[in-house]
Amino acid sequence: MSPLLLWLVGFAFTRVGDATNATGWGPSSCPCITYKEGAQDVFKLAVIDASGLALPKNLSYGIGCGKHDRTAPFLMKDCSTIKPPGYCSDAWCYVNKSCSLAKQHSILRLSRYTSYASCGYMARYLSLPEERVLNVMILSNSGGWMGSYCTEGHPTCDGPMAEILNLVLHATGAKINVISKFYGGESRRRRMREVFPSQVLEALDRARANETRASWPCWYATGMGYVDLCLYAGSSLSSRLAVSSSLPLYSEPMYLLTTKQEHSGHSNSVWNQLGSAFRPFTAKAWAAIICFILVLGYILAWQEHMHGGEYDGVSWLSTIGDATYLGFRSFVDQAAVFEPVHLGGRLTSLALGFFLLVTIAAYTANLAADLIVSRKSGLAVDSWDAILRDPSKKVCTKASTADFLAGSPWNLPAAQAVRFDSRSAVFQDVGTSVCAAAVASLEDFVKAQESGSFCNLARVGDPLYLKQRAAPVSERAFRLLRYHLEKAHESGKWKEVLSKWEVKPKCAKADAEESGIDIQGMSGPLLLSSFLGACGIIATLARPKIMKIVSMSGIDVLSSDEPVPSSGEPAQNSDISREELHQFIELQKKLSTSLEGALKRPNSIWKKALEEEPWEKMQPVVTKFTITSV
């Protein structure tokens, strides 16, 4: 391009720029610079056209709104491809620093800014730093499983965030310049002086004197532009965000953790285990239940002792004893076992059955809950308020977490905070004289239990709060790295990497098994049932002697107002005992009832027999047959 032509182009731009500030030159709040304003600008790089040839300084490049990157002779190399990036067809212009709209530092005109907003476009151009190099500092997280974990002597770091952030860095197409790696240890302060510029350490010392953690100078280095990215998952604190931008990575719930303790509500003594079957109800409730069952049973006995009832002809002593037994048996069988004949007795039996239904349901639910809860572990600390109420209870936690908990609403006194530099170190002293509890992230807790360790620890209630993990990043690299980080989310790469590195605690299975009832929990009901069974065996073995004593005492267990049926001789001269005669009477009554029912059925054998012989002649035959059977 001849100097004359270049002068004419510049003159034309100058005239237009001087004449108007309307459409094509941006709003008054952020106008594009004119040719005259940019005539003395200092250029750092030459514009590269599609052929890769360097053009002379083109003072008209970026003057006024236009699609400068895809307009000859200023065609950018990236915009000459078959599928050029979207920003190639966007209009933009150079603006001054005073522009109040979105703008970026220019890599060509060193004193100017580029603004798509002035020309009505979003800035889709994600530029690399001038040297196309990203300076990276790699740190190693001290706990958890989702961060970046470096081992001295190994060229790469492990962990989900190490892998994801490396993918993001390489997606930018920039050259990655790893300044240094930090592995922790006592030499960190010395290495910090070797790696970080003195200006960074001076700024850090003014705010945090004697800081030995490498994470803090890395946040200051990105904020001051010496480092573009600190590759690790750090705590996103307000004090850190005040000095540097950051890439948000993930949120972690922070829990209060403490030791499990054996439930102290019930001892393991034999008497206590025997009493476990009765714990579902209080003593007063048991007394009320027993009394109500007995009252309903005795009412049933009275109703069925009337003529034609179940206990018709039976002595009152036997009736009361039978009603008592059947009442308790109804509770054990979970249903009324009476067989009333009268309507009143049947209604009373229904009342007893409904009462037993509700009582047994409540008993079963309470017994199961008691047997399970008695096995579950209690907690040494049951809430955060319990920590604040007792100054002797100390909390193990990371130093940065202790600083956070000192503020409202947690208000943890400094004397109760036991500080650790390493996140994984906070668990080992919980439950000792050092700490009654700890505050750590769920990520750290899961990692600690990965090998089956610290299974005596448990979470207390809901999370105290959520902690944001982030990676500090320089202002010039923030937008570019944030863009590729979100692309990793959208493509599913983030989820894929997390699944690859996921850690599962080995304590989970043991915790799940605690919800079942073991043999020890059932020992009470088993012992009580065995005791009652043994009593039944003893009663069976002692029955002959008991009946002999009853017979000798002359107690009449039969009805006193009805004679004992016999076949011609008194019962006392018979070889059949009085109890057997009593059983015979009951059997005869049931047989008579069955015969009456049979007579009502058509084609009955007994009905045909009665058509030939009257009942008066048949009854002795039936009675004799029954006695023979007995």
ZIGI-V81796 format. One record per residue. PHI is phi as a letter, one per 20 degrees, with the letter a starting at -180 (NA if undefined). Layout:
((PHI) (PHI))
//
This chain:
((NA) (f) (g) (f) (f) (f) (f) (f) (f) (f) (f) (f) (f) (f) (f) (f) (f) (f) (e) (b) (c) (e) (g) (n) (c) (n) (f) (f) (f) (b) (f) (f) (f) (e) (f) (f) (f) (e) (f) (d) (f) (e) (d) (e) (c) (e) (f) (d) (e) (f) (e) (n) (e) (e) (e) (f) (g) (d) (f) (e) (f) (n) (e) (m) (f) (a) (e) (f) (f) (c) (d) (g) (e) (d) (f) (f) (f) (f) (e) (e) (f) (f) (d) (f) (g) (f) (f) (f) (e) (e) (e) (b) (b) (e) (c) (e) (f) (f) (g) (e) (e) (f) (b) (c) (f) (e) (e) (d) (e) (f) (e) (d) (c) (e) (c) (e) (f) (f) (d) (n) (c) (e) (e) (e) (e) (d) (e) (f) (g) (g) (e) (l) (c) (d) (e) (c) (d) (d) (d) (d) (f) (e) (a) (m) (c) (e) (e) (d) (c) (d) (d) (f) (n) (e) (f) (c) (d) (d) (o) (g) (f) (f) (f) (f) (f) (f) (f) (f) (f) (f) (f) (f) (n) (e) (e) (e) (d) (e) (f) (a) (c) (d) (d) (n) (o) (f) (e) (f) (f) (f) (f) (f) (f) (f) (e) (e) (g) (f) (f) (f) (f) (f) (f) (f) (f) (f) (e) (c) (f) (m) (f) (d) (e) (f) (f) (f) (f) (f) (f) (f) (f) (f) (f) (e) (n) (f) (c) (e) (b) (e) (e) (a) (d) (e) (f) (e) (e) (f) (f) (e) (f) (f) (d) (b) (f) (b) (e) (f) (d) (a) (d) (c) (f) (d) (d) (e) (d) (b) (e) (e) (c) (f) (f) (e) (f) (c) (e) (d) (f) (f) (f) (f) (f) (f) (f) (f) (f) (d) (f) (g) (c) (f) (f) (f) (f) (f) (f) (f) (f) (f) (f) (f) (f) (f) (f) (f) (f) (f) (f) (f) (f) (f) (f) (e) (e) (f) (g) (n) (e) (f) (d) (f) (n) (d) (f) (f) (f) (f) (f) (f) (f) (f) (f) (f) (f) (f) (f) (f) (f) (f) (f) (f) (f) (m) (a) (f) (d) (f) (c) (f) (d) (f) (f) (f) (f) (f) (f) (f) (f) (f) (f) (f) (f) (f) (f) (f) (g) (f) (f) (f) (f) (f) (f) (f) (f) (f) (f) (f) (f) (f) (f) (f) (f) (f) (e) (f) (e) (e) (c) (f) (c) (d) (a) (f) (f) (f) (f) (f) (f) (d) (f) (f) (e) (d) (d) (e) (a) (f) (g) (f) (f) (f) (f) (f) (f) (f) (e) (f) (e) (e) (l) (f) (f) (f) (f) (e) (d) (d) (e) (c) (f) (d) (f) (f) (e) (f) (e) (f) (d) (f) (n) (d) (f) (f) (c) (e) (b) (b) (c) (b) (f) (f) (g) (f) (f) (f) (f) (f) (e) (g) (e) (n) (e) (l) (f) (e) (e) (b) (f) (d) (m) (f) (g) (f) (a) (d) (d) (e) (e) (b) (d) (f) (b) (f) (f) (f) (d) (g) (f) (f) (f) (f) (f) (f) (f) (f) (f) (f) (f) (f) (e) (n) (f) (g) (f) (f) (f) (f) (f) (f) (d) (g) (d) (c) (f) (e) (e) (f) (f) (f) (f) (f) (f) (f) (f) (e) (e) (e) (f) (f) (f) (e) (f) (f) (g) (f) (f) (f) (f) (f) (f) (f) (f) (f) (f) (f) (f) (f) (f) (f) (f) (e) (g) (g) (f) (f) (f) (f) (f) (f) (f) (f) (f) (n) (f) (e) (e) (e) (f) (e) (d) (c) (f) (f) (f) (b) (e) (p) (c) (f) (f) (f) (e) (e) (f) (e) (f) (f) (f) (f) (f) (g) (f) (f) (f) (f) (f) (f) (f) (f) (f) (f) (f) (f) (f) (f) (f) (f) (f) (e) (e) (f) (m) (f) (f) (f) (f) (f) (f) (f) (f) (e) (c) (f) (f) (f) (e) (e) (g) (f) (f) (f) (f) (f) (f) (f) (f) (f) (f) (f))
//
